[in-house]
Amino acid sequence: MKQALSLLELNLLVKDTLENQLDPVYWVIAEIAELNQGRQGHAYLDLVEKQGQQIAAKMRANIWAYTFRGIASKFQSITCQPLKSGMRVLAQVSITFHEVYGLSLNIRDIDPDFTLGERARVRQEIIEKLSKEGLLVKNKALKLSKVPQKVAVISSATAAGYGDFVKQLQNNRYGYQVQHHLFQATLQGNEAVNSLIAALQAVYSQHMTKSFDALVLIRGGGAQLDLDCFDDEDLARELAKSPIPVITGIGHERDETIADLVAHTKMKTPTATAEFLISGFLEFEEQLEWHWKQIQRYAEQVLFSEERKLRDLEHRMRQQATFNLQKGREMLHYTLKQIRTLAAQPLQLSRIRLNNLNLNLEKSSLLRIQRGKEHLDTMEKDLQRLNPQRFLEMGYTRTEIKGIPIHQAQVKEGDEIETFGLKQKIRSKVIKLENYGK
């Protein structure tokens, strides 16, 4: 019969073999699947290695309290983030085997630079993949409204950045009104990506009926690793394929997140995002003011030109009337001369005829003069009646919508119209529209 070992003897043999055959320490790359801290300050971890979504290897690990305080402090000072589940780390470990608790790792150090470098490598791979697929410019190809009045906002209602954004919009010194609708999302942690994608889907669904002008994604800053969710590939794809122009204002000081890269427009902070929206209103108003001044200048030029034409026409008519009178007088003198020449015999008859002719000529001339004056008076009255200024003086007004006479425009409720009187310009809004007539 073969000699048997007790379980304790076997475990001690394994322990002794491991201690004699393995190096004192190893550097191991693994992902922290779970991390818990005990009441005495010790940290207990589950380390895993994944192949795709499957766990290929797993082992328990611990960090004794004194060591954990030093590792945690160093890691947070460099990465601006505490050790937590889901991180991929490079750890210095020693392998231990306990006859009761089995095999485990004792972590002696963690390299924070590896965690930062690993994040940078993955981030660059995602950027290159999105670039090859044309997703870095897809959303930028959309046309952003000059005056985005209906805005979908993805953020957290309790985030300081969201409060800054709303305050900046509502307290703008120009009094512009922007309709903004919040779609609540988690902005950090393991659930952030799924929460943000769900919020995006909700925006797209409502966009079918509400037709948003812009989609704003704001956060308000934070630690570098807190922003990992904005480097997620799935989130970046959703943003890039958005049917609405995306504006980001995540509020970070480091390089752009991938969400910034695929967005239509990237702003530094939520406040800057609100200022950007307001600047669109201001620029549009300035353009309207410039066009209005151009219209006024053109109208003044047309009125001046038409008035000059009226004066020229009146002058030519007076000249023509004077010329006709002069010509009539000359014809009269010529006729009188001819009569005297031909009126040798009988003198009395010629005188009678001459007197009659003279009377007829005078009557005809006076009649023509009277008709000329009446014609001039009629034309002058017509000119005065057609003067646009006269209609304004009579109390009539001129109404336009976006520079188009109201009878030529397609008017709808909510439109802003402008009415011009003799001394006033009235801006009003159509509350109710009733059609009548043909």
C-alpha positions in Angstrom: 0.0 0.0 0.0 1.3 3.5 -1.0 2.1 5.9 1.8 -0.6 8.5 2.2 -0.4 12.2 3.2 -2.8 14.0 5.3 -4.5 17.1 3.8 -2.5 19.3 6.1 0.8 17.6 5.0 -0.1 18.1 1.4 -0.9 21.7 1.8 2.3 22.3 3.7 4.2 20.6 0.9 2.5 22.8 -1.7 3.3 25.9 0.4 6.9 24.9 0.9 7.3 24.1 -2.9 5.8 27.5 -3.9 8.1 29.4 -1.5 11.2 27.6 -2.7 10.4 27.5 -6.4 8.8 31.0 -7.1 10.4 34.4 -7.1 9.7 36.6 -4.2 7.7 39.1 -6.3 6.1 39.4 -9.7 4.6 42.2 -11.7 1.2 41.2 -12.8 -1.3 42.9 -15.2 -5.0 42.4 -14.2 -8.3 44.0 -13.8 -9.8 44.7 -10.4 -13.2 42.9 -10.5 -14.0 43.7 -6.9 -12.4 45.8 -4.1 -13.5 45.9 -0.5 -11.9 47.5 2.6 -12.2 45.9 5.9 -12.7 47.6 9.3 -9.0 47.3 10.1 -8.0 49.0 6.9 -7.0 45.9 4.9 -8.1 45.8 1.3 -9.5 42.6 -0.3 -9.6 42.2 -4.0 -10.7 39.9 -6.8 -8.3 40.1 -9.8 -9.4 38.8 -13.2 -8.2 38.6 -16.7 -10.8 38.8 -19.5 -10.8 37.5 -23.0 -13.6 39.5 -24.6 -16.5 39.2 -22.1 -15.3 35.9 -20.6 -13.1 35.6 -17.5 -10.0 33.6 -18.4 -8.3 33.8 -15.0 -9.2 34.9 -11.5 -7.4 35.1 -8.1 -8.0 36.6 -4.7 -5.6 39.3 -3.5 -5.1 41.5 -0.4 -3.3 44.6 0.5 -2.4 45.0 4.2 -3.6 48.2 5.8 -0.3 50.0 6.1 0.7 49.2 2.5 -2.8 50.1 1.3 -2.7 53.6 2.8 0.6 54.3 0.9 -0.6 52.7 -2.4 -4.0 54.4 -2.3 -2.5 57.8 -1.5 0.1 57.6 -4.3 -2.4 56.3 -6.9 -4.9 59.1 -6.2 -2.3 61.8 -6.2 -1.1 60.8 -9.7 -4.4 59.7 -11.3 -6.7 62.1 -9.4 -8.9 59.0 -8.8 -9.1 56.3 -6.1 -8.5 52.7 -6.8 -11.8 51.1 -7.7 -13.4 48.2 -9.5 -13.1 48.0 -13.3 -9.5 49.5 -13.4 -6.8 47.7 -15.2 -3.6 47.8 -13.1 0.0 46.7 -13.0 0.6 45.3 -9.5 3.7 44.0 -7.7 2.6 40.8 -5.9 4.0 37.9 -3.9 2.3 34.6 -4.1 1.2 33.1 -0.8 -0.4 29.8 0.0 -2.2 29.2 3.4 -3.0 25.6 4.5 -6.5 26.8 5.3 -7.4 29.7 3.0 -5.5 28.5 -0.1 -3.7 30.4 -2.8 -3.8 34.2 -2.9 -1.7 37.2 -3.9 -0.3 39.8 -1.5 -0.1 43.2 -3.4 2.9 45.2 -2.4 2.8 48.0 -5.0 0.6 49.3 -7.9 2.1 51.4 -10.8 -0.3 54.3 -11.4 1.5 55.3 -14.6 0.4 52.0 -16.2 -3.2 52.7 -15.5 -3.0 56.1 -17.2 -1.0 54.7 -20.1 -3.4 51.9 -20.6 -6.3 54.3 -20.8 -4.4 56.5 -23.3 -3.7 53.4 -25.5 -7.3 52.3 -25.6 -8.5 55.8 -26.2 -6.2 56.3 -29.2 -7.4 53.0 -30.7 -11.0 54.1 -30.4 -10.2 57.5 -32.0 -8.4 55.8 -35.0 -11.3 53.4 -35.5 -13.9 56.2 -35.5 -11.8 58.3 -37.8 -11.6 55.4 -40.4 -15.4 55.1 -40.3 -15.9 58.8 -40.8 -17.6 59.3 -37.5 -15.4 62.1 -36.3 -16.9 64.4 -38.9 -20.4 62.9 -39.3 -22.2 65.1 -36.7 -20.2 68.2 -37.8 -21.8 67.9 -41.3 -25.2 68.8 -39.8 -26.3 72.4 -40.0 -26.5 74.1 -36.6 -29.4 76.6 -36.4 -28.2 80.2 -36.1 -30.8 80.7 -33.4 -31.2 77.4 -31.5 -34.4 78.0 -29.5 -35.3 74.4 -28.6 -32.4 72.6 -26.9 -32.3 69.1 -25.4 -29.9 68.9 -22.5 -28.3 65.7 -21.2 -26.9 66.2 -17.7 -27.8 65.6 -14.0 -30.3 67.9 -12.4 -28.0 68.0 -9.3 -24.8 68.8 -11.2 -23.3 72.2 -10.6 -22.5 72.5 -14.3 -26.2 72.1 -15.2 -27.1 74.8 -12.7 -24.5 77.1 -14.2 -25.8 76.4 -17.7 -29.4 77.2 -16.8 -28.4 80.3 -14.9 -26.4 81.6 -17.8 -29.3 81.1 -20.2 -32.0 82.6 -18.0 -30.0 85.6 -16.8 -28.5 86.7 -20.2 -28.5 90.4 -20.4 -30.2 90.5 -23.8 -33.4 88.8 -22.6 -33.3 86.0 -25.1 -35.6 83.0 -24.4 -34.2 79.5 -24.9 -36.5 76.5 -24.4 -34.4 73.7 -22.8 -35.5 70.3 -21.7 -33.4 68.2 -19.3 -32.9 64.5 -20.0 -31.5 63.0 -16.7 -28.4 60.9 -16.9 -25.7 59.5 -14.6 -22.4 61.3 -15.4 -19.8 59.1 -13.7 -19.3 55.5 -12.5 -20.0 52.1 -13.9 -23.6 53.0 -15.0 -22.7 56.3 -16.7 -22.3 55.0 -20.2 -25.6 53.1 -20.2 -27.4 56.0 -18.6 -26.0 58.5 -21.2 -27.0 56.3 -24.1 -30.5 55.8 -22.7 -30.8 59.6 -22.4 -29.7 60.0 -26.0 -32.3 57.5 -27.2 -34.9 59.4 -25.2 -33.8 62.6 -27.0 -34.0 61.0 -30.4 -37.5 59.7 -29.7 -38.8 63.1 -28.6 -37.0 64.8 -31.5 -39.5 63.1 -33.9 -42.3 65.4 -32.5 -40.5 68.3 -30.8 -37.7 68.8 -33.4 -34.9 70.0 -31.2 -32.4 72.6 -32.7 -29.4 71.3 -30.7 -28.4 68.6 -28.2 -26.2 69.8 -25.3 -24.1 67.4 -23.3 -22.8 69.0 -20.1 -21.1 67.8 -16.9 -19.1 70.5 -15.1 -15.6 69.1 -14.7 -14.2 66.5 -12.4 -11.2 64.2 -11.9 -9.6 62.7 -15.0 -10.8 59.2 -14.6 -14.3 60.5 -13.7 -14.5 61.4 -17.4 -13.8 57.9 -18.7 -17.4 57.4 -19.7 -17.0 60.2 -22.2 -14.2 58.2 -23.9 -16.5 55.2 -24.4 -16.7 53.9 -27.9 -20.5 53.0 -27.8 -21.3 56.5 -26.5 -19.1 58.1 -29.1 -21.0 56.2 -31.9 -24.3 57.3 -30.6 -23.3 60.9 -30.5 -21.7 60.8 -33.9 -24.9 59.4 -35.5 -27.1 61.9 -33.8 -29.7 63.5 -36.1 -29.3 66.7 -34.0 -26.1 68.8 -33.8 -24.3 68.0 -30.6 -22.6 70.6 -28.4 -20.4 69.4 -25.5 -19.5 71.4 -22.4 -18.0 68.7 -20.2 -15.9 71.2 -18.3 -12.5 69.5 -18.2 -9.1 71.1 -18.5 -7.3 68.2 -20.1 -7.3 67.2 -23.7 -10.6 66.6 -25.4 -12.7 63.5 -24.6 -13.8 61.3 -27.5 -17.3 62.7 -27.0 -15.8 66.2 -27.8 -14.1 64.9 -30.9 -17.3 63.4 -32.5 -19.5 66.4 -31.4 -20.6 69.1 -33.8 -19.2 71.8 -31.5 -17.0 71.6 -28.4 -17.1 74.2 -25.6 -14.9 74.2 -22.5 -17.5 74.5 -19.8 -21.3 74.5 -19.3 -21.3 78.2 -18.9 -19.3 78.6 -22.1 -21.9 76.4 -23.8 -24.7 78.7 -22.7 -22.8 81.7 -23.9 -22.3 80.1 -27.2 -26.0 79.6 -27.7 -26.7 83.2 -26.7 -24.0 84.5 -29.1 -26.0 82.9 -31.9 -29.1 84.9 -31.0 -27.0 88.1 -30.7 -25.3 87.6 -34.1 -28.7 86.9 -35.7 -30.2 90.0 -34.2 -27.2 92.1 -35.4 -27.7 90.7 -38.9 -31.4 91.5 -38.8 -30.6 95.0 -37.7 -28.0 95.4 -40.5 -30.6 94.2 -43.1 -33.2 96.5 -41.7 -30.9 99.5 -42.1 -30.1 98.4 -45.6 -33.9 98.3 -46.4 -34.4 101.7 -44.8 -31.5 103.1 -46.8 -32.8 101.6 -50.0 -36.3 102.9 -49.3 -35.1 106.4 -48.7 -33.1 106.2 -51.9 -36.2 105.1 -53.9 -38.4 107.8 -52.3 -35.8 110.5 -53.1 -35.5 109.2 -56.7 -39.3 109.2 -57.2 -39.7 112.6 -55.7 -37.0 113.9 -58.1 -38.8 112.3 -61.0 -42.0 114.0 -59.9 -40.3 117.4 -59.8 -38.7 116.9 -63.2 -42.1 115.8 -64.7 -43.8 118.9 -63.2 -41.1 121.1 -64.5 -41.3 119.6 -68.0 -45.1 120.0 -68.0 -44.9 123.7 -67.1 -42.3 124.2 -69.8 -44.5 122.5 -72.3 -47.5 124.6 -71.3 -45.5 127.8 -71.6 -44.2 126.7 -75.0 -47.7 126.0 -76.2 -48.9 129.4 -75.0 -46.0 131.1 -76.7 -46.7 129.2 -79.9 -50.4 130.1 -79.8 -49.5 133.8 -79.5 -47.1 133.6 -82.4 -49.7 131.9 -84.5 -52.2 134.6 -83.5 -49.8 137.4 -84.5 -49.1 135.6 -87.8 -52.8 135.2 -88.6 -53.5 138.9 -87.8 -50.7 139.9 -90.1 -52.1 137.7 -92.9 -55.6 139.1 -92.3 -54.4 142.7 -92.6 -52.5 141.9 -95.8 -55.5 140.2 -97.4 -58.2 142.6 -96.0 -57.8 145.4 -98.4 -61.4 145.1 -99.6 -64.0 145.2 -98.2 -62.5 146.8 -95.1 -65.6 146.7 -93.0 -66.2 143.0 -93.6 -62.6 142.2 -93.0 -62.7 144.1 -89.7 -65.8 142.2 -88.6 -64.2 138.9 -89.6 -61.0 140.0 -88.0 -62.8 140.9 -84.8 -64.6 137.6 -84.8 -61.5 135.7 -85.5 -59.6 137.6 -82.8 -62.4 136.8 -80.3 -62.3 133.1 -81.3 -58.6 133.0 -81.1 -58.6 134.6 -77.7 -61.4 132.3 -76.5 -59.5 129.3 -77.9 -56.3 130.4 -76.3 -57.9 131.1 -73.0 -59.7 127.7 -73.2 -56.4 126.0 -73.9 -54.7 127.8 -71.1 -57.5 127.0 -68.7 -57.4 123.3 -69.8 -53.6 123.3 -69.4 -53.9 124.7 -65.9 -56.7 122.3 -65.0 -54.6 119.4 -66.4 -51.6 120.6 -64.3 -53.8 120.9 -61.2 -55.2 117.4 -61.8 -51.7 115.9 -62.2 -50.4 117.8 -59.1 -53.3 116.4 -57.1 -52.6 112.9 -58.4 -49.0 113.2 -57.4 -49.9 114.4 -53.9 -52.4 111.6 -53.6 -49.8 109.0 -54.6 -47.2 110.3 -52.2 -46.5 107.5 -49.6 -46.0 110.1 -46.9 -49.6 111.3 -47.4 -51.0 107.8 -46.5 -49.0 107.8 -43.3 -50.2 111.3 -42.4 -53.9 110.2 -43.0 -53.4 107.5 -40.4 -52.7 104.5 -42.6 -49.9 102.1 -41.7 -47.6 99.7 -43.4 -47.1 96.2 -42.0 -44.3 93.8 -42.8 -43.2 90.3 -41.7 -39.5 89.7 -42.0 -39.2 92.6 -44.4 -42.0 91.3 -46.7 -45.3 93.2 -47.1 -47.9 91.3 -45.1 -50.2 90.8 -48.0 -47.4 89.0 -49.8 -46.2 86.8 -46.9 -47.5 83.5 -45.5 -48.6 84.6 -42.0 -49.0 82.1 -39.2 -49.8 82.3 -35.5 -46.7 83.2 -33.4 -45.1 85.2 -36.2 -43.5 88.6 -35.3 -44.7 91.5 -37.4 -43.6 95.2 -37.7 -46.0 98.1 -38.4 -44.8 101.5 -39.6 -46.8 104.6 -38.9 -45.9 108.3 -39.5 -43.8 108.6 -36.4 -43.8 105.1 -34.9 -42.6 101.5 -35.5 -44.7 98.9 -33.7 -43.4 95.3 -33.2 -46.1 92.8 -32.4 -46.8 89.0 -32.5 -49.8 87.3 -34.2 -51.9 85.7 -31.5 -54.8 84.6 -33.7 -55.2 84.4 -37.5 -58.6 84.5 -39.2 -58.8 84.2 -43.0 -61.7 85.8 -44.9 -62.5 86.8 -48.4 -61.2 85.0 -51.5 
